[in-house]
Amino acid sequence: MAFPPPPIVEKPEHVPADLVRDVDFYHLIHGEQDAQEAWRRVQVENPDIFWTPRNGGHWIATRAADMETIITDHERFSVRITVLPAQPRLHTSMLNMDPPQHTPFRRLITPAFLPKSVAALETKVRELARKLVDELEPRGECEFVADFAKVLPIVVFLGMVDLPVQDAPMLLPWAEDMVRGEHGKERAAAELNMSNYLATYVDARIADPGDDLISFVANGMIGDRKITREEVMATCSLLLFGGLDTVASILGFIARFLAMHPEHRHRLVAEPALIPHATEELMRRHGLPNQSRVLVSDLELNGVSLREGDIIQWPSCLYGLDDRLNPDPLTVDFDRPAPIRHGVFGSGAHTCPGAVLARREVRVFLEEWLPRIPDFWIKPGSKPKIATGPVNGVSELHLCWTPSQRRATQ
């Protein structure tokens, strides 16, 4: 369905003309271009903070120091608006709640994503990764996003919430529309579809809970009261949208990078102990979310006067690509000193609760894929499909390699 383009608005009086730039974060790249490199150009070619008339009109902060202020100071920068263009939401989830309202909802889901809980999942993650590689390796090629990146984390997550794996082909397009949809109606339709899908499962688990994450949320407590059905729906929708896309997107970017950089592949094959550190460096280089905040009051940030009600975006990939924080930021350097600083999972009260699981799944991918398929490349004649938006992503990535049986006879 065709939708009209998001609105372009007039510059407010308080925005200086020399801070206006025509930047549309939905259309930074074309074809197979590097999403994070496109964002890096935005960072180096513009003021630290500037205003764009695109997508309803908003500020963009491009430097890590300002982003740190924005994402940790919830008293002045509210999460009531996180996605642009701004629109009403079907459910108000903890993603759009500021502390202290946000805190008990986060506390409710945190146990499922603690290191101990994730460690218990690792056997399942690794078994599935091995099974997928076993099936793919003899073929000599795959469309990585559909065949691996959107299978490994999604099967694991659907197991956590005890939803049918066979429903994934129906759920994934909704997640795609929600996290990368340019138009409000597109995102609203995806949210409604997901809500309608979840309703039956939520009601069933309120009545007869199991040991899955939906049951845990549906029968949880918010402070000293029972969670409401509306709050259950909001929390479970948020979990599902995040669980269906985030790790799949980061795996796509990492696989594309490794396909194009054999020296990095070969080093990880030769030095597998390097993989945990390399995981952080690869994630730093390939940040995903581009979220926003709304100003609660007038203030000055890095010499720029912001007004109550202004919206300011913080592209997380630019945190790790800030050369004031990380020298030579577009270069993936497995010897970059620890700790590797990036904003992939946010900071402060809204740090992504699934960060531990995401890191583990990326590590398992590298540990299981590279020993079996150490040399792979982008299939000749194909072009990766990459998009920016609320979440940067890879929607198509054709890879090929020489199967081990053929390598053995060569």
N, C-alpha and C positions, 0 to 999 in steps of 0.2 A: 504494500500500500504506500502511495506517495504522500508525504506530508510537506507542508510549507516549511521553508527554512526558518530556523530560530531567529528571533527578532534582533535587529541592529538598532541601537538606541542612541539618542543624542547624549553628548557629554554633559554630565552635571556641572553646575557652576563652580563647585569646589574642586574640580579636577583640572589641574594645569594643562594647557594645550600641549606643552612639551613632554608630558607623560602619557600621551595617548598613542597607542599602537594598534594596528589592525591585525590582531592575532586570534585565530579561531582554533581552539585546541582540538576540535573534531577533525580538522583538515590541515594538519601540519605536514603530512607526508603524502606521497603518491606511490602506488604500487608496492614494490618490495623494499622501499627505502627504510632505513633504520629509525625506529620511533624515538629512541632515546637520543640519537644524534640530532634529530630534528628539534627535540626539546632543548638540547644543549645549544643549538644555534639561537634559540629564543633567549637563552640565558646570557650569552656573550654579546648579542647584538642589541640588547635593550637595557634600560635602567634596571636597577635591582628590583624596584617595584614600579609597575606601570598599569595603566587602565586600558581596557579594550571595549569597544562598543558591541562586540559579538556576544551572542548567547545571553541577551538581556542586560549586558554591561556589567563588568566586574574588574577588580584589580587582580593582578598576578604577581605573587612574590617568587623571585627566582633564586634566592640565596638561602643557604642552610641556616644562618643565624636568625634571619627573620622568620623562617618556617618554624624554627624551634620555639620562638615566642608565640607564634600563632597557634600551634598545636598543643602547647602546654598551658597557655593562659586562658582557661575556659571562662573566667569571669569577664573577659573583654572580647573574646572571640568565641561565639557560640556555634555549636554544631547543628543548629536548627535547619540550616541549609548546607548540604554537603555536595549536591549534584546540580550541575547547570545544564540548561536553563532551569531556574528554580520552579517548582511546581508542587501542589499539594500531594501528600502521600496517602495511600489507602490505609496504611498502618504507621503509627509513630513508634519506631523501634529504638533500641538503646543507641543505635548509630546517630540518632538525632536528639539525644538527651544529654544535657550537661550534668556534671556532678553537682549536687549529691544524688539527683534523681537517677542518674545512670548507674551508680555504684552497685545497688543490689541486683540489678539485672546482669551486670557483668559477673558478679560474684556467683550467680546462679549457674552460669555455663562454664566458668573457669575450670572446675575439676576435670571436665572432659578433655581439656587441652594441656594439663600439667605434664611435665616431663615423665612422671611415673605412668600416667595414662597413655601417653604417646609411645613410651617404650613397650607397653603391652600390645600396642597395635603393630609394632615394627615387623613382627614375624609375618603377619598377614600382608603388609605392604611389600615385603621382600619376596614372599611366595608369588604374589601376583605379578610383580615386576619380572621375575624369572620366567614365569609362564608366558608373559607377553613377548619377552625377548626370544624365548624358545620358538614361539610361533612365527615371529617376524624374521628372524635371522636367515632361515633357508630361502625366504622369498627374494632377498636381495634389494628390497625397496619397501617403502611404506609412505603413507601420508601420515606423518608423525602426530599431528594434532588429533586426528580421529582415531588412529590406531594405538596410540600410547598416551599422549598428554591428557586426553579427555577420557581415558579409561582408568589409569592407575589411581589418581586421587579421587575420582568420582565414585568408583566402585567402593573404595575404602570409606568415603564419606557416607554414601548411601547405606553402607553397613552400620555405621555409627548411629544413624537415625532410623534404621530398620525400614527403609523404603525399597520397593522392588527395583532391582538393577535394570530390569527390562523397561522401566519408565524413563531411563536416561535420555533416549533419543527425543522424547517429548519435552523433557525438562531443560535440556541444554539450549535450545533456541530461545526459551524464555530468559535464561540467565544471560545469554548473549545480548538480547534486546535491553535487559535491565542495566547491564554494566557498560555497554557501549552504544546504547541507543541515543541518537542525536535529538530525537523529538519526544516531547513530553507524552504525547498520546501513545507512542511506541512503548515507553517505559511503563506507563500506567496500565496498558493492556497486559504486559508481561507480569506486573505485580498482581493484577486481578486474576490472571490465569493460575499463578502460583498459589495465591490465597485459596482459590476454589479447589485446587488439587489437594492442598494440605488439610482443608477443613474436615474431611471425613476421617483422616488419620488422627488429627488432633482430638476430635470428639471421642474416637474409639479409645485413645490412650488416656484421656481424662477418666473415662469410665473403667478401663481395664489396663492399667499401666504395665509395661514390660521393663526391661533393663536397658533400653535405648535412650538416646539423647532427647528425642521428642517427649518420651514419657517422663523423663527427668524434669524437663522444662514445664510440661503440662501439669505437673503435680508439685511444682516448686513453691517456695515462699519468697515474697518480696518484703523484706523486713519482717514484721510480725503478722503479715496477712498473706492469704493465699493469692497466687497470681491469677489475674482475670483471663478469660478466654481471649479477649482482644489482645492482651499482652502476650499470651502464648502464640497467637497467630503472628504477631509482629516479630517476635524473637525467632520463631522457627523459619519464617520467610527470610529473614536476614541471614540466618545460618545457612539456609539452602542456597541462596544466591551466591554467598561467599564460597561455600564448599564446592559449588559446581564450576567455578571459574578461576579463582585466584591461582592455585597451584598449576592448573593446566596452562595458564598464560605464561607463568614464569618458566615452565618446562619448555614451552615452545621457543621462547627467546634464547634459552641456554642451548637447546639443541641446534638452533640456527647458528649461533655463534661458534659452537664447536665444529659444526660441519664446514665452516668457512676458515677455521684456524687449526690446522693439523698439529702445529707445534704445541698448542695447549692440550689437545687430546692426548698426544703422545706422552706429555709429561704426566698427566693424571694416570695414564695406564702404567707408566714406569714407577710412579710414586703415589700409590693409592692412599697412603697416610696423609697426603696433602688435601684430600677431598673435602674434609670439613672446612678448612680455611678457604679453599677454592670456592666452595658453595657461597660463602659470604661475599667474596669478590665478584662472583658472577651475578649474584642478586644485586649488589651495589650498582653494577653497570647496567642492569636491566630492570629498573624500578617500574612499578605498575600504576598505582592509583593516582588520580589527579583530583583531589577533594577540595572542598571549599569550607569557609567559615563566614559567619555574618557578624558584623561589628555590633556590640552591645552599647557602646558609647563612643563619642568622639575621642580620637587619640592621635598621636604622632608615632609613626613607625619608620625608622631609618630615614628621618627627615621628611617623610611624606605625611600630609594631613589626611586622615581618614575620618569619615563621618558615620555616626550611628546609622545602621541599616545598610551600609556598604557591604558588598560581598567581596571576599578576597580568596583567591585560589592558591593552593600550595601543591605544585606537581611533585610528587614524592621522588621521582627519578632525579630531579634537579638537586635534591639534597645530597645524594651520593655523587652527583656529577659536578658539584661545586669545586672549582680548582682552589678556592680559598680553604677548603677542607681536605680535599684529596688531590694531590698533584697529578697532572696528566690524566684527568678523570675518564677519558674515553678509552684509555688503554686498560685491558684486563691484565693485571699484574698479580700473579699468584704469590709473589714475594712482597706484596704490599704489607707493611707492618700492621700487626694486630694492636688494638681492635680496629676492624674495618668499619668505618662510619658511614651509615646510609639511613635513609628514611623509609625503606620498603614497608616496614610494619608500623610506621607511625611512632609516636612517643607520648608519654604522659598517660592520662586516664583512658584514652582511646587507642592505646597500643593494640594491634590486632591480636585477639586471644588465640588464634590458630597459628601463630608464628612458629612455635616449637614443632608442630605437625608439618607445616610447610617445609621447614628446613630438613626434617627427617626424610620427607618424600623426595626432595631434590637430591639429597645424599644417596638415597637408595637407588634412584635412577642412575646416577653416575657410577655407583659401585657395581650395579648389575648389567648395565648396558655396555660400558666401555670394555670390559674384559672379553665380551662376546662379539661386539661390533666396534673394534677400535678405530677403524677407518671408514668414514662415511662422508658423504658430500651432498650438496643440493642437487637434485636430479636435473641433468641437462635439459634445457627447454622449458623448465618450470620456474615460476617466480613465487616466492613466499608472499602470502597476503597478510599484511600487517596494518593495524589500525590504532589511532590514538582516540581519546575520548575520556570518559570518567575513569576507565581502566585501560591502559595500553594492552594490546593483545596480538597474538598470532593466530589467525583463523585457518591458515593452510600452509603446510610445509612438507613438500615432497623430498624425501631423502632416498639415497641409494648407496649400495655397498656391494662388495664381492662376498658371496656366502662362503662360509668356512670350508665346505666340501670342495668348492672350486679352488679356494686358496691353497688347500692341501695338495691339489694335483698340479698346481702351477710350478 
